[in-house]
Each structure stands twice: as structure tokens, then as C-alpha cells.
Amino acid sequence: MRIRTGKPMNRKTFLTRALAGATAVSLSPFGSLRAGVVSDESTLQGLSALDLTDWSHVRELFPLTHDRVYFNTGGLGPPSYPVLEAMRDQALRQATTGETHHSLFAEVRATTARFFGANPKEIAFNRNASEGNSIIAAGLDLKRGDEVIFDSHAHPGGSFPWMVRQKEEGIRVRIFEPDSRRPETNLERILDLVNERTRVIQVSHITAPTGILFDAEAIAGEARKRGIWFHIDGAQSAGMIPLDLHQSGCDSFAASGHKWLNAPQETGFLYIAEDRLADVASSHAGAYSDAGYDLPDQFSYNPAAQRHEYGTRDAASLVGLERALLLQEHIGRERIAAHGKDLAGKARQRLAEIRGLEILTPEHPAMHNSILTFRFKNRDARKMAGALSNTHGLRCRHVSERDLNAVRVSWHVYHQEADVEHLEAGIRALA
């Protein structure tokens, strides 16, 4: 039996009432394609008028189908109507003028830097966290025998760039198994691997398989004392929890827009601390990488992180990223984090009562947020995830990493308390 979230409010009626500054057609999916249907200013005024204290109203900002409950934000966070509309309007402007509109990048860069507690010159736009991780891995000056430490739960986009350098250049990768019980244990496990050859420490800020949150500030402090580069793969934390990159103390941070930020795909960014910019060589170069050149022998780098950007880029996608950031600010970043953590906690309480089910996500309040991962021992989690999706309308994610054989659920802004009950019912039906 397919579980539904209830009959949705008529989308046109909802948006007509909610967005006082924008026309109803402007936020219908692929409505009128006339250029200039709604201005950025009017849409933002409309968002300001929304009653975003009601999570059901937030849910209606997303075109996600009501025929199932979407629990895979950790894999892909679908964009909202305001984001889709910002992209559409900007794409129309570009098609109308035939120009790249790259001048908009400065504004989006400033918004992104402010949102994440950084300076604009420390932000480079790229496609996703994997690309940002690769830029750092390829750009640091490492020699054969130098060592890099990262967690065994690292996503391929975080581990493979280092594995390639190990294979091709002889650096050494060392991994530690994350502990899910005590925050301080993870720092101890990292430091146990540190020696005179350690050059880089990387952590998945929040691990994708089970949602373990690392204490980034504590790791950064120890890394700085030892002169070790500290890089964060922030694919799961950006948009799930509020971040201040300067406060974190990391040297670099890579993130994707297409997960918890609910921004368009291929809208990632890379942060490199200002005092570390010169330490990352450019692995790719092209227009925007330079601060001036004269063929054939004169070239100087762009003094900002922008040196890692190159070529023609889609301004519409980055405008969509900015709209996604502004929407999160309207909702409230602390509220978003608390909402996801609260729903994950309520789901944990219910699922813990199901016989034979094991919860892998940490119980320690400082180590978990909006991800909940669980499994039945001796049950095929891939088949379980398939049954939850196909039979019960619950789109979860199968976790195969490290042979965990588990199912992951991501709680975000479009979820309600009723979804906790739907999840429990679906799992009990399989139990």
C-alpha cells in the first residue's frame, strides 16, 4: 500500500495567497515563459511575506510529488519553486541578450561568503564537492611518502582524489574508523595516525553513511599546531547545519549546492582560507584564472580563490544558488537544523522499539543531526530500501559503504511529523 502525505493544498491557491509580491503564475512549475514575468525583488518580498513558521507552507514551496515521501536529501536535494523561477528568469535574460551575465558572479559570491562566514575572495564556484576536493588534493605540494589522513566513511568524491595521488605519485593514504559514541574519540583516532610525514587531515564534516558529525574546530586546532593542512568535505553539512568557516578554523572546505541547500545541480563551491590561497596550485586554468598575462611568457594568478574558476559558466545556475541561500535565511538556518534533528530524534525513538532493528547513527547529541541510518541484521538493505520505495512510497537510500548494509533517511525542510509515522509504518510492515 502506498503511503501518501495527505492531499496537498492547491498549489496555485497557496502561492497566490503566500506570495504577495509575485504573480501566481510566476511560481507555478514552468508557467509563462515571458521574460520579466516577475522581478527578483518582488519574489523576495513575497518570500518575506510567507508564514514560514508553518512547515506545511515550506513544503508547498517544493514541487516534490505528494505520492511518496522523499528521504534522500543527502543524495540530491530538489530545488524549490523560487529557485527554479530564479533560474528560469535568468536563463531568459541570457537568451534575450546573448550575454553570459558573468557580472552577476560577484553578487552571488558575496552572498555565499556571508552565508558561510567567509570573505568573497575565499570562495571559488565549481560543480560540486567532489570537484572542490579534487582541486585541493591536486593542488597541494605533496611528495612521495607524504601522508594524508581521512575517515573510512569518506564518499568516493572525497577519497578518490587522494587515492589517485597515492597510485600515481606515491603519497600514502591512512584512514581511521569513525567512532559513533564519543566526539573526543575521533580526534584521538586521528592524532594516533599523525607522524612526521603527515601533511593533510581531511574529514567528512558529516559522514554520508551514518551522519556522524565531527568536531571540526577541535581537529583544526590540533592540525594548525602541527602545521598540517585541514580540509573538510562539507557535502552533507552545508545547508543541514549553520556554518561559520572562519570560526571552524579549517584551511579549505568543499560543498555541493545540490544537497541540503536545495540549489541547482553543478553549483558547488570551494573555500580556501585567505592566508592559504597561495598554497593551492591550479590544476586547471583558463579565463578568470589570471590577474594578467602577455603571451608567451607572462602570467600572474588571480589573487583570490577565483583562480580555480575558468571558462564560460551558467549564470542562471548561480542565481539559483543565491536564491536557495536566501530562502534558507528566510526560513532560518537554526530552525532548519533544529527541525531536521528533531524529526530524526522522533523517528529514532519509534524505530528503536522495532525488534531486530539496529540504529547506526550516533545517539550522542553532539554527533548527530538530520540523518538517521538503520538496518536489520541479516537482511538485505538494498532490497529493504527498494521495498520501502516501491511498496510504501518512502524514498530512502541504501548504504553499502564499508559493508554497512543499511538504509539512510534524510530529514529536511519539506518533512512533517506525519512522515515519522509513515516511516515507522513502512518499516514495521517489512519487519
QUIHU-V841807 format. One line per field, one symbol per residue. phi: phi as a letter, one per 30 degrees, with the letter a starting at -180 (. if undefined). psi: psi as a letter, one per 30 degrees, with the letter a starting at -180 (. if undefined). burial: + if it has 9 or more other C-alpha atoms within 8 Angstrom, else -. Layout:
phi: ???
psi: ???
burial: ???
This chain:
phi: .ddcdjdddedddeddddcdcbdeddcddhdecddiebdedddddddddddddcddddeddcdedcdacccbddcaceddeeddddddddddddddcicdhddddddddddddddcibcedcccdbdadeddddddddcddccejdcbcaddcededccdeddddddcbidccbcbddcccbedddddddddcdbdcdcbcbbdebdddbidcddddddddddddcicdcccdceccdjdbdbbddddiddaacbcddcddhcddibdbbcbeedceddcdddbblejdcckabdcbcabdedceeeccaidbddddddddddddddddddjdddddddddddddddeeddddddiccccdeceddbbbccbbaacdibdddddddddddccibdcbdccehhdhbbcbccbdccbdddddddeddddddd
psi: kkklglklkkeeeeeeeeifglleffgkjhbkgkkgekleeeeeeeeffkigfjfeeeeffkgkkgflkjghefekjklleeeeeeeeeeeeeeeefglfhfffeeeeeeeeeeeghlkefgkkkaeleeeeeeeeeffkjklkfkkkkllfgkleffeeeeeeeeeffglkkklkkkkgekefeeeeeefffkaffkfkkkljekkeeghkkkieeeeeeeeefghkkjkkjgefejfelkkjeeeeglelkklkfgcffhlllhhllkkkkegfeffjkkfllakfflgkljkfgkkkkkflfffglklkljeeeeeeeeeeeeeeeeejeeeeeeeeeeeeeeeeeefffkkfkkkfkkfkfgglcgkkkllkkgkjfeeeeeeeeeeghjjakkjfkghfhlkkkkkafgklfffeeeeeeeeeef.
burial: -++++-----++++++-+++++++-+++--------++---++++++-++-+--+-++++++---+++++++++-+++++++++++++++++++-----+---++--+++++++++++++++++++++++++++++++++-----+++++++++--+++-+++-++---+++++-+-+-+-++--++-++---+---+++++++++++++++++-++-+++-++---+++++++++++++++++++-++++++++++++++++++++++++++--++--+++--++-++++-------+-++-+++++++----+++++++++++-++-++-+--++-++++++-+++-+++-+--++++++-+--++++++++++----++-++-++++-++++++++-----++++++++++++--++++++-++----
